[in-house]
Amino acid sequence: MALSPAAVRASFPDVRGYVAACTAGIPSHATRAAVRDDLDLLPDPVRYAEIAERCRISFARLVGVAPDAVALGAQTSAMVSLIAASLPDGSVVVCPEGEFSSLVLPFVHAGRGITVRSVPLAALADAIVEGDALVAFSIVQSATGAVADADAIIAAAHTHGVRTLCDATQAVGWMPVKAAAYDALVCHAYKWLCAPRGVAFLTLGEGFAATISPRQAGWYAGSDPWASCYGADAALAASARRFDVSPAWQAFVGAEPALALFADADPEALCLEVTGLAAALRERLNLPQPERATPIVTWRDESGADIARLRAAGIIASSRAGNARVALHVFNDLRDVNDIAAALAR
């Protein structure tokens, strides 16, 4: 049986006042213990490789694909760069305005005549036209928390023969996400999945994967990594593992229990829990409710005065693109909603 939000919450320490999961998650009790225990063990690459494979399996469960469709990485920008480097010369990539830089800059600086066309998020589906090579977007926008109309974007892309790249970093961990709906999906696990920084994933459909060159191939991309440590004649994996980079060992040690925890959780119940907290906060602050529910609450705060008031009250939130930004995750509860409202009313 899937874990309830209450069961998932019990896996975390009491972090009242921390409302910044969109910046970085909080390690669970199990993640803390795993990292500490690893420090008392001798380094063992075989053990670390087994941990990394279990992380791959957990992430595959989270996004509903086979483990063979998942590549291991360390940063989303590096994996996006792999895709940018494989686009044909002169390709056009469509992105939302104000998109997170790690998803956009690899295409902006790819050279070879590749161009980026930016449009408002709400107009993204309508902006896709035949001849575009790729539409790249975050399913949840970092600066505002706005949730993209992914179904409409996917449908428009299919109609015009355009590939889709989704950044799910601000979604996986609270929102049910199906990676198979996209040609490619990237996700860093240190935010809503509460893993250490340095654990990221790329999923690829077989058709798109066939067009991408494994330019970052190292020993871990081999069909048998332990036979791929030396020389130029190593056989790369036939699966998405050929796009792996060697995992950051200690980061994956901490990520293993975190990924397993969220893979075991009830995604629909978790989504309702965290978006319900955000809706309650918007009501307290007299903010409009968004068309698509999101646990990220933002409002204009160009001077930073509201963020300063929150911090003075011991509340850790964030400021992005002139917005005050609050993220309510499973380790938060109504106490945080009440504390935020009280701090801003002073």
Contacts in CASP RR format, 6 or more apart in sequence:
PFRMAT RR
TARGET T0000
AUTHOR 0000-0000-0000
METHOD contacts of the structure
MODEL  1
MALSPAAVRASFPDVRGYVAACTAGIPSHATRAAVRDDLDLLPDPVRYAE
IAERCRISFARLVGVAPDAVALGAQTSAMVSLIAASLPDGSVVVCPEGEF
SSLVLPFVHAGRGITVRSVPLAALADAIVEGDALVAFSIVQSATGAVADA
DAIIAAAHTHGVRTLCDATQAVGWMPVKAAAYDALVCHAYKWLCAPRGVA
FLTLGEGFAATISPRQAGWYAGSDPWASCYGADAALAASARRFDVSPAWQ
AFVGAEPALALFADADPEALCLEVTGLAAALRERLNLPQPERATPIVTWR
DESGADIARLRAAGIIASSRAGNARVALHVFNDLRDVNDIAAALAR
2 264 0 8 1.000
2 265 0 8 1.000
2 266 0 8 1.000
2 267 0 8 1.000
2 269 0 8 1.000
3 261 0 8 1.000
3 264 0 8 1.000
3 265 0 8 1.000
3 266 0 8 1.000
4 266 0 8 1.000
4 269 0 8 1.000
5 265 0 8 1.000
5 266 0 8 1.000
5 269 0 8 1.000
5 270 0 8 1.000
5 273 0 8 1.000
5 274 0 8 1.000
5 330 0 8 1.000
7 265 0 8 1.000
8 261 0 8 1.000
8 262 0 8 1.000
8 265 0 8 1.000
8 270 0 8 1.000
8 330 0 8 1.000
9 330 0 8 1.000
9 331 0 8 1.000
9 333 0 8 1.000
11 28 0 8 1.000
11 29 0 8 1.000
11 30 0 8 1.000
11 261 0 8 1.000
12 26 0 8 1.000
12 28 0 8 1.000
12 29 0 8 1.000
12 194 0 8 1.000
12 330 0 8 1.000
12 331 0 8 1.000
13 26 0 8 1.000
13 29 0 8 1.000
13 331 0 8 1.000
15 26 0 8 1.000
15 331 0 8 1.000
15 332 0 8 1.000
16 333 0 8 1.000
16 335 0 8 1.000
16 336 0 8 1.000
16 339 0 8 1.000
17 314 0 8 1.000
17 315 0 8 1.000
17 316 0 8 1.000
17 332 0 8 1.000
17 336 0 8 1.000
17 339 0 8 1.000
18 26 0 8 1.000
18 316 0 8 1.000
18 331 0 8 1.000
18 332 0 8 1.000
19 315 0 8 1.000
19 316 0 8 1.000
19 317 0 8 1.000
19 326 0 8 1.000
19 327 0 8 1.000
19 328 0 8 1.000
19 332 0 8 1.000
19 336 0 8 1.000
19 340 0 8 1.000
20 316 0 8 1.000
20 317 0 8 1.000
20 318 0 8 1.000
20 325 0 8 1.000
20 326 0 8 1.000
20 327 0 8 1.000
21 191 0 8 1.000
21 192 0 8 1.000
21 194 0 8 1.000
21 295 0 8 1.000
21 327 0 8 1.000
21 328 0 8 1.000
21 329 0 8 1.000
21 331 0 8 1.000
21 332 0 8 1.000
22 142 0 8 1.000
22 145 0 8 1.000
22 170 0 8 1.000
22 191 0 8 1.000
22 192 0 8 1.000
22 296 0 8 1.000
22 318 0 8 1.000
22 325 0 8 1.000
22 327 0 8 1.000
23 191 0 8 1.000
23 318 0 8 1.000
23 327 0 8 1.000
24 190 0 8 1.000
24 191 0 8 1.000
24 197 0 8 1.000
25 190 0 8 1.000
25 191 0 8 1.000
25 192 0 8 1.000
25 193 0 8 1.000
25 194 0 8 1.000
25 329 0 8 1.000
26 194 0 8 1.000
26 329 0 8 1.000
26 331 0 8 1.000
27 35 0 8 1.000
27 194 0 8 1.000
27 196 0 8 1.000
27 254 0 8 1.000
27 258 0 8 1.000
28 194 0 8 1.000
28 257 0 8 1.000
28 258 0 8 1.000
28 261 0 8 1.000
30 257 0 8 1.000
30 258 0 8 1.000
30 261 0 8 1.000
31 194 0 8 1.000
31 195 0 8 1.000
31 196 0 8 1.000
31 254 0 8 1.000
31 255 0 8 1.000
31 257 0 8 1.000
31 258 0 8 1.000
33 257 0 8 1.000
34 253 0 8 1.000
34 254 0 8 1.000
34 256 0 8 1.000
34 257 0 8 1.000
35 196 0 8 1.000
35 250 0 8 1.000
35 253 0 8 1.000
35 254 0 8 1.000
38 250 0 8 1.000
38 253 0 8 1.000
38 254 0 8 1.000
41 47 0 8 1.000
43 249 0 8 1.000
45 249 0 8 1.000
48 247 0 8 1.000
48 249 0 8 1.000
48 252 0 8 1.000
48 253 0 8 1.000
49 225 0 8 1.000
49 247 0 8 1.000
51 249 0 8 1.000
51 252 0 8 1.000
51 253 0 8 1.000
51 256 0 8 1.000
52 72 0 8 1.000
52 247 0 8 1.000
52 252 0 8 1.000
53 67 0 8 1.000
54 256 0 8 1.000
54 260 0 8 1.000
55 72 0 8 1.000
55 199 0 8 1.000
55 247 0 8 1.000
55 252 0 8 1.000
55 255 0 8 1.000
55 256 0 8 1.000
55 259 0 8 1.000
56 67 0 8 1.000
56 70 0 8 1.000
56 72 0 8 1.000
56 201 0 8 1.000
57 67 0 8 1.000
58 256 0 8 1.000
58 259 0 8 1.000
58 260 0 8 1.000
58 262 0 8 1.000
58 263 0 8 1.000
59 70 0 8 1.000
59 187 0 8 1.000
59 189 0 8 1.000
59 201 0 8 1.000
59 259 0 8 1.000
59 263 0 8 1.000
60 66 0 8 1.000
60 67 0 8 1.000
60 69 0 8 1.000
60 70 0 8 1.000
60 203 0 8 1.000
61 263 0 8 1.000
62 172 0 8 1.000
62 173 0 8 1.000
62 177 0 8 1.000
62 193 0 8 1.000
62 259 0 8 1.000
62 262 0 8 1.000
62 263 0 8 1.000
63 168 0 8 1.000
63 172 0 8 1.000
63 177 0 8 1.000
63 178 0 8 1.000
63 179 0 8 1.000
63 185 0 8 1.000
63 187 0 8 1.000
63 203 0 8 1.000
64 178 0 8 1.000
64 179 0 8 1.000
64 180 0 8 1.000
65 179 0 8 1.000
65 180 0 8 1.000
65 203 0 8 1.000
68 239 0 8 1.000
68 240 0 8 1.000
68 241 0 8 1.000
69 179 0 8 1.000
69 180 0 8 1.000
69 203 0 8 1.000
69 204 0 8 1.000
69 205 0 8 1.000
69 206 0 8 1.000
69 239 0 8 1.000
69 240 0 8 1.000
70 201 0 8 1.000
70 202 0 8 1.000
70 203 0 8 1.000
70 240 0 8 1.000
71 79 0 8 1.000
71 201 0 8 1.000
71 202 0 8 1.000
71 203 0 8 1.000
71 204 0 8 1.000
71 240 0 8 1.000
71 241 0 8 1.000
71 242 0 8 1.000
71 243 0 8 1.000
71 244 0 8 1.000
72 199 0 8 1.000
72 200 0 8 1.000
72 201 0 8 1.000
72 220 0 8 1.000
72 241 0 8 1.000
72 244 0 8 1.000
72 245 0 8 1.000
72 247 0 8 1.000
73 79 0 8 1.000
73 198 0 8 1.000
73 199 0 8 1.000
73 200 0 8 1.000
73 201 0 8 1.000
73 202 0 8 1.000
73 244 0 8 1.000
73 245 0 8 1.000
73 247 0 8 1.000
74 198 0 8 1.000
74 199 0 8 1.000
74 200 0 8 1.000
74 245 0 8 1.000
74 247 0 8 1.000
74 248 0 8 1.000
74 251 0 8 1.000
75 102 0 8 1.000
75 188 0 8 1.000
75 198 0 8 1.000
75 200 0 8 1.000
76 102 0 8 1.000
76 103 0 8 1.000
76 167 0 8 1.000
76 169 0 8 1.000
76 186 0 8 1.000
76 187 0 8 1.000
76 188 0 8 1.000
76 200 0 8 1.000
77 101 0 8 1.000
77 102 0 8 1.000
77 103 0 8 1.000
77 105 0 8 1.000
77 106 0 8 1.000
78 200 0 8 1.000
78 216 0 8 1.000
78 245 0 8 1.000
79 186 0 8 1.000
79 200 0 8 1.000
79 202 0 8 1.000
79 243 0 8 1.000
80 102 0 8 1.000
80 103 0 8 1.000
80 106 0 8 1.000
80 107 0 8 1.000
80 136 0 8 1.000
80 165 0 8 1.000
80 167 0 8 1.000
80 186 0 8 1.000
81 106 0 8 1.000
81 110 0 8 1.000
82 202 0 8 1.000
82 212 0 8 1.000
82 214 0 8 1.000
82 215 0 8 1.000
82 216 0 8 1.000
82 243 0 8 1.000
83 106 0 8 1.000
83 134 0 8 1.000
83 165 0 8 1.000
83 184 0 8 1.000
83 212 0 8 1.000
84 93 0 8 1.000
84 106 0 8 1.000
84 107 0 8 1.000
84 110 0 8 1.000
84 114 0 8 1.000
85 110 0 8 1.000
85 213 0 8 1.000
85 215 0 8 1.000
86 211 0 8 1.000
86 212 0 8 1.000
86 213 0 8 1.000
86 215 0 8 1.000
87 93 0 8 1.000
87 107 0 8 1.000
87 110 0 8 1.000
87 114 0 8 1.000
87 133 0 8 1.000
87 134 0 8 1.000
88 133 0 8 1.000
89 112 0 8 1.000
89 113 0 8 1.000
89 114 0 8 1.000
90 112 0 8 1.000
90 113 0 8 1.000
90 114 0 8 1.000
90 115 0 8 1.000
91 113 0 8 1.000
91 114 0 8 1.000
91 115 0 8 1.000
91 133 0 8 1.000
91 134 0 8 1.000
92 114 0 8 1.000
92 115 0 8 1.000
92 116 0 8 1.000
92 117 0 8 1.000
92 131 0 8 1.000
92 132 0 8 1.000
92 133 0 8 1.000
93 107 0 8 1.000
93 114 0 8 1.000
93 115 0 8 1.000
93 116 0 8 1.000
93 117 0 8 1.000
93 132 0 8 1.000
93 133 0 8 1.000
93 134 0 8 1.000
93 135 0 8 1.000
93 136 0 8 1.000
94 116 0 8 1.000
94 117 0 8 1.000
94 118 0 8 1.000
94 119 0 8 1.000
94 124 0 8 1.000
94 127 0 8 1.000
94 128 0 8 1.000
94 132 0 8 1.000
94 134 0 8 1.000
94 135 0 8 1.000
94 136 0 8 1.000
94 162 0 8 1.000
95 103 0 8 1.000
95 104 0 8 1.000
95 107 0 8 1.000
95 116 0 8 1.000
95 117 0 8 1.000
95 118 0 8 1.000
95 119 0 8 1.000
95 135 0 8 1.000
95 136 0 8 1.000
95 137 0 8 1.000
96 118 0 8 1.000
96 119 0 8 1.000
96 120 0 8 1.000
96 121 0 8 1.000
96 124 0 8 1.000
96 137 0 8 1.000
96 138 0 8 1.000
96 141 0 8 1.000
96 148 0 8 1.000
97 118 0 8 1.000
97 119 0 8 1.000
97 120 0 8 1.000
97 121 0 8 1.000
98 118 0 8 1.000
98 141 0 8 1.000
98 143 0 8 1.000
98 321 0 8 1.000
99 118 0 8 1.000
99 136 0 8 1.000
99 137 0 8 1.000
99 138 0 8 1.000
99 141 0 8 1.000
100 138 0 8 1.000
100 141 0 8 1.000
100 142 0 8 1.000
100 143 0 8 1.000
100 167 0 8 1.000
100 169 0 8 1.000
102 167 0 8 1.000
103 136 0 8 1.000
103 137 0 8 1.000
103 138 0 8 1.000
103 165 0 8 1.000
103 167 0 8 1.000
103 186 0 8 1.000
104 116 0 8 1.000
104 118 0 8 1.000
104 136 0 8 1.000
107 114 0 8 1.000
107 116 0 8 1.000
107 134 0 8 1.000
107 136 0 8 1.000
108 116 0 8 1.000
117 127 0 8 1.000
117 132 0 8 1.000
119 127 0 8 1.000
121 137 0 8 1.000
121 141 0 8 1.000
121 146 0 8 1.000
121 148 0 8 1.000
122 149 0 8 1.000
124 135 0 8 1.000
124 137 0 8 1.000
124 148 0 8 1.000
124 149 0 8 1.000
124 153 0 8 1.000
125 149 0 8 1.000
125 152 0 8 1.000
125 153 0 8 1.000
125 155 0 8 1.000
125 156 0 8 1.000
126 156 0 8 1.000
128 135 0 8 1.000
128 153 0 8 1.000
128 156 0 8 1.000
128 157 0 8 1.000
128 159 0 8 1.000
128 160 0 8 1.000
128 162 0 8 1.000
129 160 0 8 1.000
130 160 0 8 1.000
130 161 0 8 1.000
130 162 0 8 1.000
131 160 0 8 1.000
131 161 0 8 1.000
131 162 0 8 1.000
132 160 0 8 1.000
132 162 0 8 1.000
133 162 0 8 1.000
133 163 0 8 1.000
134 162 0 8 1.000
134 163 0 8 1.000
134 164 0 8 1.000
134 165 0 8 1.000
135 153 0 8 1.000
135 156 0 8 1.000
135 157 0 8 1.000
135 162 0 8 1.000
135 163 0 8 1.000
135 164 0 8 1.000
135 165 0 8 1.000
136 164 0 8 1.000
136 165 0 8 1.000
136 166 0 8 1.000
136 167 0 8 1.000
137 148 0 8 1.000
137 153 0 8 1.000
137 165 0 8 1.000
137 166 0 8 1.000
137 167 0 8 1.000
138 148 0 8 1.000
138 166 0 8 1.000
138 167 0 8 1.000
138 168 0 8 1.000
138 169 0 8 1.000
138 170 0 8 1.000
138 171 0 8 1.000
139 147 0 8 1.000
139 148 0 8 1.000
139 150 0 8 1.000
139 166 0 8 1.000
139 167 0 8 1.000
139 168 0 8 1.000
139 170 0 8 1.000
139 171 0 8 1.000
139 175 0 8 1.000
139 177 0 8 1.000
140 146 0 8 1.000
140 147 0 8 1.000
140 148 0 8 1.000
140 168 0 8 1.000
140 170 0 8 1.000
140 171 0 8 1.000
140 175 0 8 1.000
140 294 0 8 1.000
140 296 0 8 1.000
141 147 0 8 1.000
141 148 0 8 1.000
141 170 0 8 1.000
142 169 0 8 1.000
142 170 0 8 1.000
142 320 0 8 1.000
143 298 0 8 1.000
143 320 0 8 1.000
143 321 0 8 1.000
143 323 0 8 1.000
143 325 0 8 1.000
144 296 0 8 1.000
144 298 0 8 1.000
144 321 0 8 1.000
144 323 0 8 1.000
145 170 0 8 1.000
145 290 0 8 1.000
145 294 0 8 1.000
145 296 0 8 1.000
145 298 0 8 1.000
145 325 0 8 1.000
146 290 0 8 1.000
146 292 0 8 1.000
146 294 0 8 1.000
147 175 0 8 1.000
147 290 0 8 1.000
147 292 0 8 1.000
147 293 0 8 1.000
147 294 0 8 1.000
149 292 0 8 1.000
150 166 0 8 1.000
150 181 0 8 1.000
153 164 0 8 1.000
154 164 0 8 1.000
154 181 0 8 1.000
154 182 0 8 1.000
156 162 0 8 1.000
157 163 0 8 1.000
157 164 0 8 1.000
163 183 0 8 1.000
163 184 0 8 1.000
163 208 0 8 1.000
164 181 0 8 1.000
164 182 0 8 1.000
164 183 0 8 1.000
164 184 0 8 1.000
165 182 0 8 1.000
165 183 0 8 1.000
165 184 0 8 1.000
165 185 0 8 1.000
165 186 0 8 1.000
166 177 0 8 1.000
166 179 0 8 1.000
166 181 0 8 1.000
166 182 0 8 1.000
166 184 0 8 1.000
166 185 0 8 1.000
166 186 0 8 1.000
167 185 0 8 1.000
167 186 0 8 1.000
167 187 0 8 1.000
168 177 0 8 1.000
168 179 0 8 1.000
168 185 0 8 1.000
168 186 0 8 1.000
168 187 0 8 1.000
169 186 0 8 1.000
169 187 0 8 1.000
169 188 0 8 1.000
169 191 0 8 1.000
169 192 0 8 1.000
170 191 0 8 1.000
170 192 0 8 1.000
170 296 0 8 1.000
171 177 0 8 1.000
171 187 0 8 1.000
171 192 0 8 1.000
172 187 0 8 1.000
172 189 0 8 1.000
172 192 0 8 1.000
172 193 0 8 1.000
172 262 0 8 1.000
173 192 0 8 1.000
173 193 0 8 1.000
173 262 0 8 1.000
173 265 0 8 1.000
173 267 0 8 1.000
173 270 0 8 1.000
174 192 0 8 1.000
174 270 0 8 1.000
174 271 0 8 1.000
174 274 0 8 1.000
174 275 0 8 1.000
174 295 0 8 1.000
174 329 0 8 1.000
174 330 0 8 1.000
175 267 0 8 1.000
175 271 0 8 1.000
176 267 0 8 1.000
176 268 0 8 1.000
176 271 0 8 1.000
177 185 0 8 1.000
179 185 0 8 1.000
179 203 0 8 1.000
180 203 0 8 1.000
180 205 0 8 1.000
182 203 0 8 1.000
183 204 0 8 1.000
183 205 0 8 1.000
183 207 0 8 1.000
183 208 0 8 1.000
184 202 0 8 1.000
184 203 0 8 1.000
184 204 0 8 1.000
184 205 0 8 1.000
184 208 0 8 1.000
185 201 0 8 1.000
185 202 0 8 1.000
185 203 0 8 1.000
186 200 0 8 1.000
186 201 0 8 1.000
186 202 0 8 1.000
187 193 0 8 1.000
187 200 0 8 1.000
187 201 0 8 1.000
188 197 0 8 1.000
188 198 0 8 1.000
188 199 0 8 1.000
188 200 0 8 1.000
189 195 0 8 1.000
189 198 0 8 1.000
189 199 0 8 1.000
189 200 0 8 1.000
189 201 0 8 1.000
189 255 0 8 1.000
189 258 0 8 1.000
189 259 0 8 1.000
190 196 0 8 1.000
190 197 0 8 1.000
190 198 0 8 1.000
190 199 0 8 1.000
192 329 0 8 1.000
193 255 0 8 1.000
193 258 0 8 1.000
193 259 0 8 1.000
193 262 0 8 1.000
194 258 0 8 1.000
194 261 0 8 1.000
194 262 0 8 1.000
195 251 0 8 1.000
195 254 0 8 1.000
195 255 0 8 1.000
195 258 0 8 1.000
195 259 0 8 1.000
196 250 0 8 1.000
196 251 0 8 1.000
196 254 0 8 1.000
196 255 0 8 1.000
197 251 0 8 1.000
198 248 0 8 1.000
198 251 0 8 1.000
199 247 0 8 1.000
199 248 0 8 1.000
199 251 0 8 1.000
199 252 0 8 1.000
199 255 0 8 1.000
202 240 0 8 1.000
202 243 0 8 1.000
203 240 0 8 1.000
204 212 0 8 1.000
204 240 0 8 1.000
204 243 0 8 1.000
209 240 0 8 1.000
209 243 0 8 1.000
212 243 0 8 1.000
214 221 0 8 1.000
214 236 0 8 1.000
214 242 0 8 1.000
214 243 0 8 1.000
216 243 0 8 1.000
216 245 0 8 1.000
217 236 0 8 1.000
217 242 0 8 1.000
217 243 0 8 1.000
218 228 0 8 1.000
218 245 0 8 1.000
218 246 0 8 1.000
219 225 0 8 1.000
219 228 0 8 1.000
219 229 0 8 1.000
219 234 0 8 1.000
219 246 0 8 1.000
220 228 0 8 1.000
220 244 0 8 1.000
220 245 0 8 1.000
220 246 0 8 1.000
220 247 0 8 1.000
221 228 0 8 1.000
221 236 0 8 1.000
221 237 0 8 1.000
221 241 0 8 1.000
221 242 0 8 1.000
221 243 0 8 1.000
221 244 0 8 1.000
221 245 0 8 1.000
222 228 0 8 1.000
222 234 0 8 1.000
222 235 0 8 1.000
222 236 0 8 1.000
222 237 0 8 1.000
222 241 0 8 1.000
222 242 0 8 1.000
223 235 0 8 1.000
223 236 0 8 1.000
223 237 0 8 1.000
223 238 0 8 1.000
223 241 0 8 1.000
224 235 0 8 1.000
227 234 0 8 1.000
228 234 0 8 1.000
228 235 0 8 1.000
228 236 0 8 1.000
236 242 0 8 1.000
237 244 0 8 1.000
262 270 0 8 1.000
265 330 0 8 1.000
270 330 0 8 1.000
271 293 0 8 1.000
273 330 0 8 1.000
274 295 0 8 1.000
274 328 0 8 1.000
274 329 0 8 1.000
274 330 0 8 1.000
274 332 0 8 1.000
275 293 0 8 1.000
275 294 0 8 1.000
275 295 0 8 1.000
276 293 0 8 1.000
276 295 0 8 1.000
277 295 0 8 1.000
277 328 0 8 1.000
277 332 0 8 1.000
277 333 0 8 1.000
277 334 0 8 1.000
277 336 0 8 1.000
277 337 0 8 1.000
278 293 0 8 1.000
278 294 0 8 1.000
278 295 0 8 1.000
278 296 0 8 1.000
278 297 0 8 1.000
278 326 0 8 1.000
278 328 0 8 1.000
279 289 0 8 1.000
279 293 0 8 1.000
280 334 0 8 1.000
280 337 0 8 1.000
281 287 0 8 1.000
281 297 0 8 1.000
281 326 0 8 1.000
281 328 0 8 1.000
281 337 0 8 1.000
281 340 0 8 1.000
281 341 0 8 1.000
282 288 0 8 1.000
282 289 0 8 1.000
282 297 0 8 1.000
283 289 0 8 1.000
284 337 0 8 1.000
284 338 0 8 1.000
284 340 0 8 1.000
284 341 0 8 1.000
285 297 0 8 1.000
285 299 0 8 1.000
285 340 0 8 1.000
285 341 0 8 1.000
285 344 0 8 1.000
287 297 0 8 1.000
287 299 0 8 1.000
295 327 0 8 1.000
295 328 0 8 1.000
295 329 0 8 1.000
296 325 0 8 1.000
296 326 0 8 1.000
296 327 0 8 1.000
297 325 0 8 1.000
297 326 0 8 1.000
297 327 0 8 1.000
297 328 0 8 1.000
298 320 0 8 1.000
298 323 0 8 1.000
298 324 0 8 1.000
298 325 0 8 1.000
298 326 0 8 1.000
299 306 0 8 1.000
299 323 0 8 1.000
299 324 0 8 1.000
300 322 0 8 1.000
300 323 0 8 1.000
300 324 0 8 1.000
301 307 0 8 1.000
301 319 0 8 1.000
301 322 0 8 1.000
301 323 0 8 1.000
301 324 0 8 1.000
302 322 0 8 1.000
304 319 0 8 1.000
304 322 0 8 1.000
304 324 0 8 1.000
306 324 0 8 1.000
306 344 0 8 1.000
307 317 0 8 1.000
307 318 0 8 1.000
307 319 0 8 1.000
307 324 0 8 1.000
309 343 0 8 1.000
309 344 0 8 1.000
309 346 0 8 1.000
310 316 0 8 1.000
310 317 0 8 1.000
310 324 0 8 1.000
310 340 0 8 1.000
310 343 0 8 1.000
310 344 0 8 1.000
311 317 0 8 1.000
312 343 0 8 1.000
313 339 0 8 1.000
313 342 0 8 1.000
313 343 0 8 1.000
313 346 0 8 1.000
315 336 0 8 1.000
315 339 0 8 1.000
315 340 0 8 1.000
315 343 0 8 1.000
317 324 0 8 1.000
317 325 0 8 1.000
317 326 0 8 1.000
317 327 0 8 1.000
317 340 0 8 1.000
318 325 0 8 1.000
318 327 0 8 1.000
319 325 0 8 1.000
326 340 0 8 1.000
328 336 0 8 1.000
328 337 0 8 1.000
END
